[in-house]
Amino acid sequence: MEGSRLMHRVILQLRNPVHALPSYRNFLWEEENGLPDHTVRAPEKAWEQWRDVNFDVEIIKWREQVVYWMDHFTGMGDRLVISYERLVDPKMGPVETTRIANFLGRTEGVEIVPSSSILPCIWDKVVNYHRVDIDVNISDKERKLTTGSNGEPLIKRRVNYISPDDPAHPGKSLRKGNMNYRFTNPQLKRIIYILNELRGRYLGDYTLVIILSGYIDEVNALS
């Protein structure tokens, strides 16, 4: 946190607490058992034991993270708020990646790739790598369908569609094991309260409000 005094701009990435906390528990479980990262999920009993001991502390940490970075970088040009959920979404992912690139491009000394490369190269390779299968048999002439605003060719891609319910979808964790992680009703109510409080506190940040509203809807559906 102290290092933020040396920063001029920040990207704040959020993830719904109902997913972020179990994911953190999985990470701890792998650490505790000497397992490689992103390989297994903690057993349901181990999750429940950890949850009931640590929930109050962890949800406050989640809230404080948002408050700290929002309060210390108050200018809209000084911060970018993104969400993990949008970043891995097939429709919103490339849009979110473009927002990140544009934000970084406004930083002195930072050069970004052409916008036409963000979708076919960066997002597909880094985030959506399970879904993309470029047909190498397409000729160069067929690939270059048209040009973008910068005059560069737009690339034709043939991809294999993967359902969001498929474990291979980029939105799905590669960890193996039980995914039945539940919160108690009082814990869900606590999460909703914190999300509502943050939304009300930062009503001026449209993107944050939209993200938190989506989280609230999802948590409400679980309670």
CORRA-V378420 format. One record per residue. N is the residue number from 1. RES is the residue in one letter. PSI is psi in degrees with one decimal (none if undefined). Layout:
n->N res->RES psi->PSI
n->N res->RES psi->PSI
This chain:
n->1 res->M psi->-39.8
n->2 res->E psi->-32.1
n->3 res->G psi->-18.9
n->4 res->S psi->-20.4
n->5 res->R psi->-23.2
n->6 res->L psi->-7.5
n->7 res->M psi->148.2
n->8 res->H psi->-24.2
n->9 res->R psi->156.4
n->10 res->V psi->147.2
n->11 res->I psi->119.8
n->12 res->L psi->111.8
n->13 res->Q psi->129.3
n->14 res->L psi->157.8
n->15 res->R psi->139.3
n->16 res->N psi->129.4
n->17 res->P psi->-29.6
n->18 res->V psi->-15.0
n->19 res->H psi->-35.0
n->20 res->A psi->-42.7
n->21 res->L psi->-47.6
n->22 res->P psi->-37.4
n->23 res->S psi->-39.2
n->24 res->Y psi->-39.1
n->25 res->R psi->-39.3
n->26 res->N psi->-42.8
n->27 res->F psi->-45.2
n->28 res->L psi->-39.4
n->29 res->W psi->-42.8
n->30 res->E psi->-41.4
n->31 res->E psi->-44.8
n->32 res->E psi->-30.6
n->33 res->N psi->10.9
n->34 res->G psi->36.8
n->35 res->L psi->152.0
n->36 res->P psi->151.3
n->37 res->D psi->145.2
n->38 res->H psi->45.5
n->39 res->T psi->-37.2
n->40 res->V psi->161.1
n->41 res->R psi->150.1
n->42 res->A psi->143.1
n->43 res->P psi->152.6
n->44 res->E psi->-40.5
n->45 res->K psi->-41.0
n->46 res->A psi->-38.1
n->47 res->W psi->-48.0
n->48 res->E psi->-40.2
n->49 res->Q psi->-45.9
n->50 res->W psi->-43.6
n->51 res->R psi->-47.5
n->52 res->D psi->-24.9
n->53 res->V psi->-35.6
n->54 res->N psi->-7.0
n->55 res->F psi->-51.5
n->56 res->D psi->-41.8
n->57 res->V psi->-44.5
n->58 res->E psi->-37.0
n->59 res->I psi->-31.3
n->60 res->I psi->-39.3
n->61 res->K psi->-41.4
n->62 res->W psi->-45.3
n->63 res->R psi->-45.2
n->64 res->E psi->-32.7
n->65 res->Q psi->-46.5
n->66 res->V psi->-49.2
n->67 res->V psi->-44.9
n->68 res->Y psi->-53.0
n->69 res->W psi->-32.6
n->70 res->M psi->-38.7
n->71 res->D psi->-27.3
n->72 res->H psi->-16.0
n->73 res->F psi->82.6
n->74 res->T psi->-22.8
n->75 res->G psi->135.7
n->76 res->M psi->-28.1
n->77 res->G psi->-7.0
n->78 res->D psi->-11.6
n->79 res->R psi->153.6
n->80 res->L psi->126.2
n->81 res->V psi->124.3
n->82 res->I psi->169.2
n->83 res->S psi->145.4
n->84 res->Y psi->-40.7
n->85 res->E psi->-42.4
n->86 res->R psi->-34.7
n->87 res->L psi->-32.8
n->88 res->V psi->-0.4
n->89 res->D psi->134.5
n->90 res->P psi->-34.0
n->91 res->K psi->-44.4
n->92 res->M psi->-19.6
n->93 res->G psi->-52.2
n->94 res->P psi->-34.3
n->95 res->V psi->-44.1
n->96 res->E psi->-38.7
n->97 res->T psi->-38.4
n->98 res->T psi->-39.8
n->99 res->R psi->-42.1
n->100 res->I psi->-45.4
n->101 res->A psi->-44.1
n->102 res->N psi->-38.9
n->103 res->F psi->-46.7
n->104 res->L psi->-33.7
n->105 res->G psi->-18.6
n->106 res->R psi->8.3
n->107 res->T psi->132.0
n->108 res->E psi->130.4
n->109 res->G psi->0.5
n->110 res->V psi->125.1
n->111 res->E psi->135.5
n->112 res->I psi->161.2
n->113 res->V psi->160.6
n->114 res->P psi->146.6
n->115 res->S psi->-29.4
n->116 res->S psi->-16.2
n->117 res->S psi->-12.0
n->118 res->I psi->-46.9
n->119 res->L psi->-58.0
n->120 res->P psi->-21.8
n->121 res->C psi->-65.5
n->122 res->I psi->-57.1
n->123 res->W psi->-45.7
n->124 res->D psi->-39.7
n->125 res->K psi->-42.5
n->126 res->V psi->-41.0
n->127 res->V psi->-45.9
n->128 res->N psi->27.7
n->129 res->Y psi->-20.3
n->130 res->H psi->-22.9
n->131 res->R psi->-28.0
n->132 res->V psi->133.9
n->133 res->D psi->87.7
n->134 res->I psi->131.7
n->135 res->D psi->106.4
n->136 res->V psi->-9.5
n->137 res->N psi->-5.8
n->138 res->I psi->132.8
n->139 res->S psi->160.4
n->140 res->D psi->-36.2
n->141 res->K psi->-39.5
n->142 res->E psi->-33.5
n->143 res->R psi->-41.9
n->144 res->K psi->82.6
n->145 res->L psi->-44.4
n->146 res->T psi->-176.2
n->147 res->T psi->152.0
n->148 res->G psi->-174.3
n->149 res->S psi->-23.1
n->150 res->N psi->6.6
n->151 res->G psi->-2.7
n->152 res->E psi->148.4
n->153 res->P psi->140.7
n->154 res->L psi->136.3
n->155 res->I psi->131.2
n->156 res->K psi->132.6
n->157 res->R psi->140.8
n->158 res->R psi->122.5
n->159 res->V psi->154.1
n->160 res->N psi->117.7
n->161 res->Y psi->135.9
n->162 res->I psi->126.6
n->163 res->S psi->146.1
n->164 res->P psi->-19.4
n->165 res->D psi->-10.0
n->166 res->D psi->134.0
n->167 res->P psi->-20.7
n->168 res->A psi->-5.9
n->169 res->H psi->142.1
n->170 res->P psi->-20.3
n->171 res->G psi->-9.8
n->172 res->K psi->142.2
n->173 res->S psi->147.7
n->174 res->L psi->-5.4
n->175 res->R psi->143.8
n->176 res->K psi->152.9
n->177 res->G psi->-175.5
n->178 res->N psi->137.5
n->179 res->M psi->11.2
n->180 res->N psi->68.6
n->181 res->Y psi->116.8
n->182 res->R psi->157.3
n->183 res->F psi->152.8
n->184 res->T psi->160.5
n->185 res->N psi->-42.7
n->186 res->P psi->-35.5
n->187 res->Q psi->-40.2
n->188 res->L psi->-40.4
n->189 res->K psi->-37.5
n->190 res->R psi->-41.5
n->191 res->I psi->-46.2
n->192 res->I psi->-41.7
n->193 res->Y psi->-46.0
n->194 res->I psi->-41.8
n->195 res->L psi->-41.8
n->196 res->N psi->-41.2
n->197 res->E psi->-42.1
n->198 res->L psi->-39.8
n->199 res->R psi->-43.0
n->200 res->G psi->-33.8
n->201 res->R psi->-32.5
n->202 res->Y psi->47.3
n->203 res->L psi->-22.9
n->204 res->G psi->-13.6
n->205 res->D psi->99.1
n->206 res->Y psi->-44.5
n->207 res->T psi->-44.6
n->208 res->L psi->-41.1
n->209 res->V psi->-42.7
n->210 res->I psi->-43.5
n->211 res->I psi->-49.4
n->212 res->L psi->-36.2
n->213 res->S psi->-39.9
n->214 res->G psi->-39.6
n->215 res->Y psi->-43.4
n->216 res->I psi->-43.7
n->217 res->D psi->-42.5
n->218 res->E psi->-43.0
n->219 res->V psi->-38.8
n->220 res->N psi->-36.2
n->221 res->A psi->-20.5
n->222 res->L psi->-20.5
n->223 res->S psi->none
